[in-house]
Each structure stands twice: as structure tokens, then as C-alpha cells.
Amino acid sequence: MSVIKGHKARELISSSLVQVSDTDTIGQVLNVLLEHKFMSVPVANPDGVVYVFVDCFDLVLFILSRVQNGDHDVYELPVSEVIETTSSQYEQVNVDDDLMEVAQKLSGLDGTLIHRVAVEEDGRIISVITQSSVVKYIARKLRDISLGNKTIKELPELGHTDVFSVDETETVQSAFEMIQEKSVSGLAVVNADGKCVGKISVNDIKLGFESRIDLFNMMNMNLVEFLQTKSEIHKLGAIHDTTKLGVIARNIARSGIHRIYVLDDSLAIHRVITLTDIIKYVVEHVE
């Protein structure tokens, strides 16, 4: 049974397109992201042509840098100013493209890390396919093939062992600066013994969107305090290598997390598996 090859991109389209204009203010774009619980949103020029994505991480880094320089009216600036400071990758696919082609773009196999693609039909953008939506699709298909019953221990090529971590005594802002520096989307949080006690990712930025004050309070928290604000399902995101791939994919799809850590019996991390890793593995090993 084919997991993705032979299927069409249109099979992953489940909702109408939400987009913003590059003339909208940063505050307006943040409100759209918060209302729809999005991490990113497509941006159109004044002619209505979508040409880039802007995400929460870009916005927060821009806001923090401006406020630290004394610009407290940053929320009234056009989002185009944020776009000018980012190197966001923009890719699009056709609604009738093979899903394998879409997965290849999101797999990182060409050396470019892309988290989402715009979907075009008849010359206009109609939707967005994210890595999360691809993994949700894969999770459903894994129920019907033997790969879904294989444990992580049986799949040594899945994920990677170069795990970036941050000490629990560091601040949230320090963690996000490290995320930016390492060009990753998340970090494991460890204690003085090197044991994994939680995780922090760009997805957590949404916790600071309730109000402008909350955002800055969150950035000044140490990670021990920060982890206490997170729900149990998002707090750790860790498994043992006896867990089956199908279970992992379904848990990731259901919870909305973007990475999961593989721990040994002492709770030390020896592997991390991300959305990119799952898509890459399926592209390389499964049709």
C-alpha cells in the first residue's frame, strides 16, 4: 500500500485560505495568528498575490529588538518591515501535484528546511500544507502497514542524535536566542544531572500572545517557571525506544507538537525525532 506516492496534494486541503496583507500592522497579523491558532500565515502584496510566509518567531524577535531599542509603537508598524528582516523560504505546489513531491519539499533532503508550502490552483493560492498536516496524513496511513508497528529501536535511521539542549536555570529569552543561533525549532530542557525535564520550541511563543505584557514576562521567566505554565501533553514530549512509530506519529498529530525526545532509562536524551525526520524517513524508505 502506498503511503504518499500516487496521492494528490488536494487530499491534504481541509480549510479555506487565511492570509494577510503586507500593509497590515504587526498587531493585526498577531491577532490573526492568535485567532486561528496558527504559527504562520501567508502574506500578499497590495495586488493580492501571496509571496511569502511570516511566522510567530519572526514577529516576536522583531518586536523584542524594537522594544529593547525604545520603540514601543512597534505593533503599529506594517508587517512588511518584519518581512524585510527575515530570510523565510517560500515554496508553492499545485493542487494536483503528487503528494510525494510535496513531502520531498518538506523533508529537508535538498538541504533547505521548509515547514510549509502554499497550494496553487488556476493561478491563485487556495491553501497551505504544513509539515504537521503531512505527518497527520502519514499517521493515518501507518495504521495499515507494518512500518507503523516497528519500534524506534528498530529504526536507527529515524531522527538524529545531535540534540541541542538548554539548562533549566536559563531564561526563556536565552533559549529562544539559542534556537535562532542553532537554526532549530526547539530545544530539550535539562537539569543539572543532564536529565530531560521538558522542552521549549518556537510553538511556545503563542503562549505570550495573550497580551503584550505577558510576552515580555514570559521572556524573563527561567525555564523551570516556564515549564510549569505548560500543559502536561506539551511539557515533556518524550518517549522510550520501545515505542512504535505509528504511536509516535499519532501522538504528534493529535497533540500538535513538532518534536519528540527518545530517552534512556535514566531520562538522558539519546535521540530526537522531528516532523522533518518523519517525513524524510517516509520519503526515503516508503512509497
LINZICOR-V155167 format. One record per run of one state. SS is the DSSP state (H for helix, E for strand, L for the rest). FROM is the first residue (numbers start at 1). TO is the last residue. If there is no record, write none. Layout:
ss: <SS & SS>
from: <FROM & FROM>
to: <TO & TO>
//
This chain:
ss: <L & E & H & L & E & L & E & H & L & E & L & E & H & L & H & L & E & L & H & L & E & L & E & H & L & E & L & E & H & L & H & L & E & H & L & E & L & E & L & E & H & L & E & L & E & H & L & H & L & E & H & L & H & L & E & L & E & H & L & E & L & E & H & L>
from: <1 & 8 & 9 & 13 & 19 & 22 & 25 & 26 & 37 & 40 & 45 & 50 & 56 & 69 & 74 & 77 & 78 & 79 & 80 & 84 & 92 & 95 & 98 & 99 & 107 & 116 & 122 & 124 & 131 & 143 & 146 & 150 & 151 & 152 & 155 & 160 & 161 & 165 & 168 & 171 & 172 & 183 & 186 & 191 & 196 & 202 & 210 & 212 & 221 & 222 & 223 & 229 & 232 & 236 & 238 & 241 & 244 & 245 & 256 & 259 & 264 & 269 & 275 & 286>
to: <7 & 8 & 12 & 18 & 21 & 24 & 25 & 36 & 39 & 44 & 49 & 55 & 68 & 73 & 76 & 77 & 78 & 79 & 83 & 91 & 94 & 97 & 98 & 106 & 115 & 121 & 123 & 130 & 142 & 145 & 149 & 150 & 151 & 154 & 159 & 160 & 164 & 167 & 170 & 171 & 182 & 185 & 190 & 195 & 201 & 209 & 211 & 220 & 221 & 222 & 228 & 231 & 235 & 237 & 240 & 243 & 244 & 255 & 258 & 263 & 268 & 274 & 285 & 287>
//
